[in-house]
């Protein structure tokens, strides 16, 4: 029987987007990437956080630091970051508004403040640049992005510093990483909204051959079990994708991939496959809590810290 294609999401279906920015190169890359989604009918909020100087310098009074001056400087930095992103998006057809979030007036950290902004905007997507550097300004580091993906009411796209898309018409090669969970299938449903009939799609399940549960269980048995689980996971995901009117069945491929036996992990295997296949977006689910969160959530965080292409994180 031909799959029902009447329930397919509309391609490019994100209509309320929060772009989170600061003054970094990563945010400039995120703003440029956000331009791919800033279409007519899209509401885009450009949000920047001004950190609380009292938290940055708790002993300021002892050192003679003027916190009022520091506060104004932080607000100016946030406004400058917003102005830069606004300029980059000036020629888009989206409706753009801006918001400076002053943590000196909020009882929240960066992640909670941005998540609350997304709640208020009823956002269905957040976009954030990510970088790996040290210092007080590194509030868009991988751990912040990971926490944001748990708090946000919507999907989160993480754009790495230095990323520059070579395509002007959106994501054309989407790699879905699945694990057989309902969260993973939710990520497939969300990621599918970015597909067009010309989009190449690949679904993978990573068979972790480096894992050891017990010396009494032969590794071949474990690997066979993982392969069977993976085949079921990718079959379910592929079936969902192939049922959608905006996905061409002939352009969907699905296979299990494997980690190295003696070294490597799931995140590295996934990133190697993304590079080999020339993906321009990775889509995966991230779990909120429990054992699944401890393992699969850490994989998503690791992928975010290492990826050189954007990563779409989705939770139920």
C-alpha positions as CSV (number, residue, x, y, z in Angstrom):
1,X,0.0,0.0,0.0
2,X,1.3,3.5,-0.8
3,X,2.2,5.4,2.3
4,X,-0.1,8.2,3.3
5,X,1.5,11.5,2.3
6,X,-1.3,13.8,3.5
7,X,0.3,14.4,7.0
8,X,3.6,15.6,5.8
9,X,5.0,18.8,7.3
10,X,5.5,21.8,5.1
11,X,9.0,22.1,3.9
12,X,10.9,24.8,5.7
13,X,8.1,24.8,8.3
14,X,9.8,26.9,11.0
15,X,7.8,30.1,11.4
16,X,8.9,31.6,14.7
17,X,12.7,31.6,15.2
18,X,14.9,32.9,17.9
19,X,18.4,33.7,16.8
20,X,20.7,33.9,19.9
21,X,23.8,36.1,19.3
22,X,26.8,37.6,20.9
23,X,29.9,39.4,19.4
24,X,31.6,36.2,18.3
25,X,32.5,34.7,14.9
26,X,30.2,31.8,15.8
27,X,27.2,34.2,16.1
28,X,28.0,35.7,12.7
29,X,28.0,32.3,11.2
30,X,24.7,31.5,12.9
31,X,23.2,34.8,11.6
32,X,24.2,33.9,8.1
33,X,22.7,30.4,8.5
34,X,19.5,31.9,9.9
35,X,19.1,33.7,6.6
36,X,18.2,30.4,5.0
37,X,15.1,30.3,7.2
38,X,14.1,34.0,7.1
39,X,11.4,33.7,4.5
40,X,8.2,35.7,4.0
41,X,5.8,34.8,6.9
42,X,8.7,34.0,9.3
43,X,8.9,35.9,12.6
44,X,12.6,36.2,13.6
45,X,13.7,37.4,17.0
46,X,17.4,38.3,17.4
47,X,18.2,38.0,21.1
48,X,21.4,38.9,22.9
49,X,22.2,38.4,26.6
50,X,23.9,41.1,28.6
51,X,25.6,39.2,31.5
52,X,25.3,40.3,35.1
53,X,28.5,42.2,36.1
54,X,27.8,41.2,39.8
55,X,28.3,37.6,38.8
56,X,31.2,38.2,36.6
57,X,33.0,40.2,39.3
58,X,31.6,39.3,42.7
59,X,34.4,41.1,44.5
60,X,34.2,44.3,42.4
61,X,33.7,46.5,45.4
62,X,37.0,45.3,46.9
63,X,38.9,46.0,43.7
64,X,37.3,49.4,43.0
65,X,35.6,48.3,39.8
66,X,32.6,50.4,38.8
67,X,29.8,48.0,38.2
68,X,27.5,50.6,36.6
69,X,30.2,51.2,34.0
70,X,30.7,47.5,33.5
71,X,26.9,47.0,33.2
72,X,26.6,49.7,30.5
73,X,29.5,48.1,28.6
74,X,27.8,44.7,28.7
75,X,24.5,46.2,27.4
76,X,26.4,48.0,24.6
77,X,28.1,44.8,23.6
78,X,24.7,43.0,23.4
79,X,23.2,45.8,21.4
80,X,26.2,45.8,19.0
81,X,25.9,42.1,18.5
82,X,22.2,42.5,17.6
83,X,22.9,45.4,15.3
84,X,25.5,43.3,13.4
85,X,23.1,40.4,13.0
86,X,20.3,42.7,12.0
87,X,22.5,44.1,9.3
88,X,23.4,40.7,8.0
89,X,19.6,39.8,7.8
90,X,18.5,43.2,6.5
91,X,17.6,41.9,3.0
92,X,15.5,38.9,4.2
93,X,11.7,38.7,3.8
94,X,11.2,37.8,7.5
95,X,9.6,40.0,10.1
96,X,12.5,40.8,12.4
97,X,12.5,42.1,16.0
98,X,15.3,42.4,18.5
99,X,15.6,41.8,22.2
100,X,18.4,42.5,24.7
101,X,18.1,40.3,27.8
102,X,19.6,42.0,30.8
103,X,20.7,39.3,33.3
104,X,21.2,42.0,35.9
105,X,17.4,42.3,36.0
106,X,16.7,38.6,35.6
107,X,16.8,35.7,38.1
108,X,18.2,33.3,35.5
109,X,21.3,32.1,33.8
110,X,22.0,32.4,30.1
111,X,20.3,29.2,29.1
112,X,17.2,29.8,31.2
113,X,16.9,33.4,30.0
114,X,17.1,32.4,26.3
115,X,14.7,29.5,26.8
116,X,12.2,31.8,28.5
117,X,12.5,34.2,25.5
118,X,11.7,31.2,23.2
119,X,8.7,30.4,25.4
120,X,7.4,33.9,25.2
121,X,7.8,34.0,21.4
122,X,6.2,30.6,21.0
123,X,9.3,29.7,18.9
124,X,9.5,26.5,17.0
125,X,13.2,26.9,16.4
126,X,16.3,28.4,18.1
127,X,19.6,29.0,16.3
128,X,22.8,29.5,18.2
129,X,26.4,29.8,17.3
130,X,28.9,27.7,19.2
131,X,32.6,28.0,19.8
132,X,35.2,26.3,22.0
133,X,37.2,29.0,23.7
134,X,38.1,30.1,27.3
135,X,37.3,33.2,29.2
136,X,34.3,35.0,30.6
137,X,32.7,35.6,27.2
138,X,32.3,31.9,26.3
139,X,28.6,31.6,27.2
140,X,27.9,29.9,23.8
141,X,30.1,26.9,24.6
142,X,29.0,23.3,24.0
143,X,27.7,22.8,27.6
144,X,25.5,25.9,27.3
145,X,24.1,24.7,23.9
146,X,23.5,21.3,25.4
147,X,21.6,22.8,28.4
148,X,19.6,25.1,26.1
149,X,18.5,22.0,24.1
150,X,17.1,20.6,27.3
151,X,15.3,23.8,28.4
152,X,14.1,25.2,25.1
153,X,10.4,24.6,24.1
154,X,11.5,23.8,20.5
155,X,14.3,22.4,18.3
156,X,17.7,24.0,18.5
157,X,20.2,24.3,15.6
158,X,23.8,24.7,16.7
159,X,26.1,26.4,14.1
160,X,29.8,26.0,14.7
161,X,32.3,28.9,14.4
162,X,33.9,29.0,11.0
163,X,31.0,27.4,9.2
164,X,30.2,28.8,5.8
165,X,27.5,27.2,3.7
166,X,28.4,26.8,0.1
167,X,24.7,26.5,-0.8
168,X,22.3,29.4,-1.1
169,X,19.0,27.4,-1.2
170,X,19.1,25.7,2.2
171,X,20.0,22.2,3.4
172,X,20.4,19.8,0.5
173,X,22.1,16.8,2.2
174,X,20.6,15.9,5.6
175,X,22.0,13.2,7.8
176,X,19.6,11.7,10.4
177,X,21.3,9.9,13.4
178,X,18.7,7.5,15.0
179,X,18.8,5.3,18.0
180,X,15.4,3.6,17.9
181,X,13.8,5.8,20.6
182,X,10.7,7.9,20.3
183,X,12.9,11.0,20.7
184,X,14.9,9.9,17.7
185,X,11.7,9.6,15.6
186,X,10.6,13.0,16.8
187,X,13.9,14.4,15.5
188,X,13.1,12.7,12.1
189,X,9.7,14.4,12.0
190,X,11.2,17.8,12.8
191,X,14.2,17.5,10.5
192,X,11.9,16.4,7.7
193,X,10.4,19.9,7.5
194,X,13.6,21.1,6.0
195,X,13.5,18.7,3.1
196,X,12.4,19.3,-0.4
197,X,11.9,16.7,-3.2
198,X,15.5,17.4,-4.2
199,X,17.1,16.9,-0.8
200,X,19.4,13.9,-0.4
201,X,18.7,12.2,2.9
202,X,20.7,9.6,4.8
203,X,19.6,7.7,7.9
204,X,22.2,6.1,10.1
205,X,22.4,4.1,13.3
206,X,25.9,3.8,14.9
207,X,26.8,0.3,16.0
208,X,29.2,0.8,19.0
209,X,31.8,-2.0,18.6
210,X,34.0,-0.5,21.3
211,X,31.5,-1.0,24.1
212,X,32.0,-3.8,26.7
213,X,29.1,-4.9,29.0
214,X,30.6,-8.1,30.3
215,X,33.5,-10.4,29.6
216,X,31.0,-13.3,29.6
217,X,29.1,-12.0,26.6
218,X,30.9,-12.5,23.3
219,X,31.4,-9.2,21.4
220,X,30.0,-10.8,18.3
221,X,26.7,-11.4,20.0
222,X,26.5,-7.8,21.3
223,X,27.3,-6.5,17.8
224,X,24.7,-8.7,16.2
225,X,22.1,-7.4,18.7
226,X,23.1,-3.8,18.0
227,X,22.9,-4.4,14.2
228,X,19.4,-5.8,14.6
229,X,18.3,-2.9,16.8
230,X,19.9,-0.5,14.3
231,X,18.1,-2.1,11.3
232,X,14.8,-1.7,13.1
233,X,15.6,1.9,14.0
234,X,16.6,3.0,10.5
235,X,13.7,1.1,8.9
236,X,11.2,3.0,11.1
237,X,12.9,6.4,10.3
238,X,13.2,5.7,6.6
239,X,9.5,4.6,6.4
240,X,8.5,7.8,8.1
241,X,10.6,9.9,5.7
242,X,9.4,8.1,2.6
243,X,5.8,8.7,3.5
244,X,6.2,12.5,3.2
245,X,5.3,14.4,0.1
246,X,8.3,16.7,0.4
247,X,10.8,13.7,0.4
248,X,11.7,11.7,-2.7
249,X,11.9,8.0,-1.8
250,X,14.7,7.5,-4.3
251,X,16.9,10.0,-2.5
252,X,16.7,8.3,0.9
253,X,19.5,5.9,2.0
254,X,19.7,4.1,5.3
255,X,22.5,2.0,6.8
256,X,24.1,1.1,10.1
257,X,27.6,2.4,10.5
258,X,30.2,1.2,13.0
259,X,32.7,2.6,15.4
260,X,36.3,1.3,15.5
261,X,36.7,-1.8,17.7
262,X,39.7,-0.6,19.6
263,X,39.1,3.2,19.6
264,X,36.7,5.9,18.7
265,X,33.2,6.4,19.9
266,X,29.6,7.0,18.5
267,X,30.1,10.8,18.1
268,X,33.3,10.4,16.1
269,X,31.8,7.6,13.9
270,X,28.8,9.8,13.2
271,X,31.0,12.8,12.3
272,X,33.2,10.7,10.0
273,X,30.1,9.6,8.2
274,X,28.8,13.1,7.9
275,X,32.1,14.2,6.4
276,X,32.4,11.2,4.1
277,X,28.8,11.8,2.8
278,X,29.3,15.6,2.6
279,X,26.3,16.3,4.8
280,X,25.4,20.0,5.4
281,X,23.1,19.2,8.4
282,X,23.1,16.6,11.1
283,X,19.8,15.8,12.9
284,X,19.5,13.9,16.1
285,X,17.4,13.6,19.2
286,X,18.5,14.5,22.7
287,X,17.0,12.9,25.8
288,X,15.8,15.0,28.7
289,X,16.7,12.7,31.7
290,X,17.6,9.3,32.9
291,X,20.0,6.7,31.6
292,X,19.1,7.5,28.0
293,X,19.9,11.1,28.7
294,X,23.2,10.2,30.3
295,X,24.3,8.3,27.2
296,X,22.6,9.8,24.2
297,X,22.5,13.3,25.6
298,X,26.3,13.1,26.1
299,X,26.7,11.9,22.4
300,X,24.7,15.0,21.2
301,X,26.8,17.3,23.4
302,X,30.0,15.7,22.1
303,X,28.8,16.0,18.5
304,X,28.0,19.7,19.1
305,X,31.5,20.3,20.4
306,X,33.2,18.6,17.5
307,X,31.0,19.2,14.4
308,X,32.1,21.5,11.6
309,X,28.5,21.6,10.2
310,X,25.2,22.7,11.8
311,X,23.5,20.2,14.1
312,X,19.7,20.1,14.7
313,X,18.8,18.9,18.2
314,X,15.3,17.8,19.0
315,X,13.7,16.4,22.1
316,X,10.2,15.3,22.8
